[in-house]
């Protein structure tokens, strides 16, 4: 247990390092008793590890309790949509189930090989590649948090190789499908669907268009950078005679 004391008008904190040896550290010339108390309280690990660069004993916290604390307190405290938080919490639940099944009870029992095995299990369960990549991100986030809290000293997820995403052939509508879409749609939506088909615009990009984006002489429209625009750049989209006809009809 660290303690504070005063010597020659200056405050010090006495603590044990990782080898169990007592050491003193000065709190600063202008430090007062309250400042020394704050430093003393933090000498369980975080202050020494990240401010004074001195290794100290790891704060003992059961592995399962750390996972549940991260899931129930840390993740909900982030400024994210509730749906995103729930997805991240599900990842922790999946990892907890894996650890229980394999009787993993401490940080020391989790290595890179452990996480590789977990990823193989998730793959065998039918978990998509994109989902497994997301799980790797959440696990890295958990162990990074655990290191900051001095619950462990390394992040076994850092060397976990990301599963490769298989490239899929683009899906496109056949002539028959397009014909049925245009036939079933009302006149109002038929023109919208046709314009999307002719220009390749996303529905959000179409909704953001203004008349100033339309160049009648050049026969093109400018897709501006707006919130939700995935391309993050302006694009010039040429218009054929059918697209021009729709614009003229809808003015």
C-alpha positions as CSV (number, residue, x, y, z in Angstrom):
1,X,0.0,0.0,0.0
2,X,1.5,3.4,-1.0
3,X,1.8,6.1,1.6
4,X,2.6,9.8,1.5
5,X,5.0,11.7,3.7
6,X,6.6,15.1,4.0
7,X,10.4,15.8,4.1
8,X,12.1,19.2,4.1
9,X,8.9,20.9,3.2
10,X,8.2,18.6,0.1
11,X,5.7,15.8,-0.3
12,X,6.7,12.3,-1.4
13,X,4.9,9.1,-2.0
14,X,6.3,5.7,-0.9
15,X,5.3,2.7,-2.9
16,X,6.4,-0.9,-3.8
17,X,7.6,-1.6,-7.3
18,X,6.9,-4.8,-9.2
19,X,9.8,-6.5,-7.4
20,X,8.4,-5.6,-4.0
21,X,11.1,-3.0,-3.3
22,X,10.1,0.2,-1.5
23,X,10.7,3.4,-3.5
24,X,10.0,7.1,-3.0
25,X,8.9,9.6,-5.6
26,X,8.7,13.4,-5.3
27,X,5.3,14.9,-5.9
28,X,6.7,18.3,-7.0
29,X,8.0,21.4,-5.4
30,X,4.5,23.1,-5.3
31,X,2.6,19.9,-4.4
32,X,0.3,20.1,-1.3
33,X,-1.0,17.3,0.9
34,X,-4.1,16.9,-1.4
35,X,-1.9,16.5,-4.5
36,X,0.2,13.9,-2.7
37,X,-3.0,12.0,-1.8
38,X,-4.2,12.0,-5.4
39,X,-0.9,10.6,-6.5
40,X,-0.8,8.0,-3.7
41,X,-4.3,6.8,-4.7
42,X,-3.2,6.2,-8.3
43,X,0.0,4.3,-7.5
44,X,-1.8,1.0,-7.9
45,X,-0.5,1.1,-11.5
46,X,-1.8,3.7,-13.9
47,X,0.1,6.8,-12.8
48,X,3.4,4.9,-12.6
49,X,3.0,3.1,-15.9
50,X,1.9,6.1,-18.0
51,X,3.3,9.2,-16.2
52,X,6.4,8.1,-14.3
53,X,7.3,5.2,-16.6
54,X,7.9,2.9,-13.7
55,X,6.5,-0.6,-13.8
56,X,4.3,-1.6,-10.8
57,X,2.2,-4.5,-9.8
58,X,-0.8,-5.3,-11.9
59,X,-4.2,-4.5,-10.4
60,X,-5.9,-7.8,-9.7
61,X,-9.3,-8.1,-11.3
62,X,-10.9,-11.4,-12.4
63,X,-10.9,-11.8,-16.2
64,X,-14.7,-12.4,-16.4
65,X,-15.4,-9.4,-14.2
66,X,-13.3,-7.2,-16.5
67,X,-15.2,-8.5,-19.5
68,X,-18.5,-7.7,-17.9
69,X,-17.4,-4.3,-16.7
70,X,-16.2,-3.4,-20.2
71,X,-19.5,-4.6,-21.6
72,X,-21.9,-3.1,-19.1
73,X,-20.1,0.1,-18.1
74,X,-17.5,1.1,-20.7
75,X,-19.3,0.4,-24.0
76,X,-22.7,2.0,-23.0
77,X,-20.7,5.1,-21.9
78,X,-19.6,5.8,-25.5
79,X,-21.4,8.3,-27.7
80,X,-22.8,5.8,-30.2
81,X,-26.1,4.7,-31.5
82,X,-27.7,2.1,-29.2
83,X,-27.7,-0.4,-32.0
84,X,-23.9,-0.1,-32.4
85,X,-23.4,-0.5,-28.7
86,X,-25.6,-3.6,-28.6
87,X,-23.6,-5.2,-31.5
88,X,-20.3,-4.6,-29.6
89,X,-21.8,-6.0,-26.4
90,X,-22.8,-9.1,-28.4
91,X,-19.2,-9.6,-29.4
92,X,-18.2,-9.6,-25.7
93,X,-21.0,-12.0,-24.9
94,X,-19.7,-14.4,-27.6
95,X,-16.1,-14.1,-26.2
96,X,-17.4,-14.8,-22.7
97,X,-19.1,-17.9,-23.9
98,X,-15.9,-19.1,-25.6
99,X,-13.9,-18.5,-22.4
100,X,-16.3,-20.3,-20.2
101,X,-16.3,-23.3,-22.6
102,X,-12.5,-23.4,-22.6
103,X,-12.2,-22.6,-18.8
104,X,-10.2,-19.4,-19.4
105,X,-10.3,-17.5,-16.1
106,X,-7.4,-15.0,-16.2
107,X,-5.7,-12.5,-18.5
108,X,-2.5,-14.7,-18.5
109,X,-4.4,-17.5,-20.1
110,X,-5.3,-15.4,-23.2
111,X,-2.7,-15.4,-26.0
112,X,-2.7,-14.7,-29.7
113,X,-3.3,-18.4,-30.2
114,X,-6.3,-18.3,-28.0
115,X,-7.9,-15.6,-30.1
116,X,-7.0,-17.4,-33.3
117,X,-8.9,-20.4,-32.0
118,X,-11.8,-18.2,-31.1
119,X,-11.9,-16.8,-34.6
120,X,-11.9,-20.3,-36.0
121,X,-14.8,-21.2,-33.8
122,X,-16.7,-18.2,-35.0
123,X,-16.0,-19.1,-38.6
124,X,-17.3,-22.6,-38.0
125,X,-20.4,-21.2,-36.5
126,X,-21.1,-19.5,-39.8
127,X,-19.9,-16.0,-38.7
128,X,-19.4,-13.8,-41.8
129,X,-15.9,-12.4,-42.6
130,X,-17.0,-8.9,-42.1
131,X,-18.4,-9.7,-38.6
132,X,-15.2,-11.5,-37.6
133,X,-13.2,-8.5,-38.6
134,X,-15.4,-6.3,-36.4
135,X,-15.0,-8.8,-33.5
136,X,-11.2,-8.5,-33.8
137,X,-11.6,-4.7,-33.5
138,X,-13.7,-5.0,-30.4
139,X,-11.3,-7.5,-28.7
140,X,-8.4,-5.1,-29.4
141,X,-10.4,-2.4,-27.9
142,X,-11.1,-4.4,-24.8
143,X,-7.5,-5.4,-24.2
144,X,-6.3,-1.8,-24.8
145,X,-8.7,-0.7,-22.1
146,X,-7.5,-3.4,-19.8
147,X,-3.9,-2.3,-20.3
148,X,-4.9,1.3,-19.5
149,X,-6.5,0.1,-16.3
150,X,-3.4,-2.0,-15.5
151,X,-5.4,-5.3,-15.5
152,X,-2.9,-6.8,-18.0
153,X,0.4,-5.8,-19.7
154,X,-0.1,-6.7,-23.4
155,X,-2.7,-6.9,-26.1
156,X,-2.9,-10.4,-27.6
157,X,-5.3,-9.1,-30.3
158,X,-2.6,-6.8,-31.8
159,X,-1.1,-9.7,-33.8
160,X,-4.4,-11.2,-34.8
161,X,-4.5,-11.3,-38.5
162,X,-7.6,-9.9,-40.1
163,X,-9.6,-12.4,-42.1
164,X,-9.6,-11.5,-45.8
165,X,-12.9,-10.4,-47.3
166,X,-13.7,-12.4,-50.4
167,X,-14.5,-10.2,-53.4
168,X,-18.0,-10.9,-54.8
169,X,-19.2,-10.3,-58.2
170,X,-21.4,-7.2,-58.4
171,X,-25.2,-7.8,-58.3
172,X,-27.2,-6.2,-61.0
173,X,-30.8,-6.2,-62.2
174,X,-31.7,-8.2,-65.3
175,X,-33.8,-6.7,-68.0
176,X,-36.7,-8.7,-66.8
177,X,-36.3,-7.5,-63.2
178,X,-36.1,-3.9,-64.4
179,X,-39.1,-4.3,-66.6
180,X,-41.2,-5.6,-63.6
181,X,-40.0,-2.8,-61.3
182,X,-40.9,-0.1,-63.8
183,X,-44.2,-1.8,-64.6
184,X,-45.3,-2.2,-60.9
185,X,-44.2,1.3,-59.8
186,X,-46.5,4.4,-60.0
187,X,-45.7,7.0,-62.5
188,X,-44.1,9.2,-59.8
189,X,-41.7,6.5,-58.6
190,X,-41.2,4.9,-62.1
191,X,-39.4,8.1,-63.2
192,X,-37.3,8.1,-60.0
193,X,-36.3,4.4,-60.4
194,X,-35.5,5.1,-64.1
195,X,-33.4,8.1,-63.3
196,X,-31.4,6.1,-60.7
197,X,-30.9,3.4,-63.2
198,X,-29.7,5.8,-65.9
199,X,-27.3,7.7,-63.7
200,X,-26.1,5.2,-61.1
201,X,-26.9,7.7,-58.3
202,X,-27.7,6.5,-54.8
203,X,-31.1,7.5,-53.5
204,X,-29.6,9.9,-51.0
205,X,-27.5,11.6,-53.7
206,X,-30.7,12.0,-55.8
207,X,-32.5,13.5,-52.8
208,X,-29.8,16.1,-52.2
209,X,-29.8,17.4,-55.8
210,X,-30.7,21.0,-56.5
211,X,-31.4,22.8,-59.7
212,X,-28.0,24.5,-59.5
213,X,-26.4,21.1,-59.8
214,X,-27.9,20.6,-63.3
215,X,-26.1,21.9,-66.3
216,X,-28.5,22.0,-69.2
217,X,-25.9,23.0,-71.8
218,X,-23.4,20.4,-70.8
219,X,-26.0,17.8,-70.1
220,X,-24.6,16.7,-66.8
221,X,-25.3,17.0,-63.0
222,X,-22.8,17.6,-60.2
223,X,-23.0,15.4,-57.2
224,X,-21.8,17.5,-54.3
225,X,-20.1,16.4,-51.1
226,X,-22.7,16.2,-48.5
227,X,-23.4,14.3,-45.2
228,X,-23.8,10.6,-46.1
229,X,-21.9,10.9,-49.4
230,X,-19.7,7.8,-49.3
231,X,-17.4,8.9,-52.2
232,X,-16.2,12.0,-50.2
233,X,-15.7,13.9,-53.5
234,X,-17.7,15.8,-56.1
235,X,-18.7,13.8,-59.2
236,X,-19.8,14.8,-62.7
237,X,-22.6,12.5,-64.0
238,X,-23.4,12.8,-67.7
239,X,-27.0,12.6,-68.8
240,X,-28.3,10.8,-71.9
241,X,-31.5,11.8,-73.7
242,X,-33.7,9.6,-71.5
243,X,-32.4,11.2,-68.3
244,X,-32.7,14.6,-69.9
245,X,-36.3,13.8,-70.8
246,X,-37.1,12.9,-67.1
247,X,-35.6,16.1,-65.8
248,X,-37.6,18.1,-68.3
249,X,-40.8,16.3,-67.4
250,X,-40.3,16.7,-63.7
251,X,-39.2,20.4,-63.6
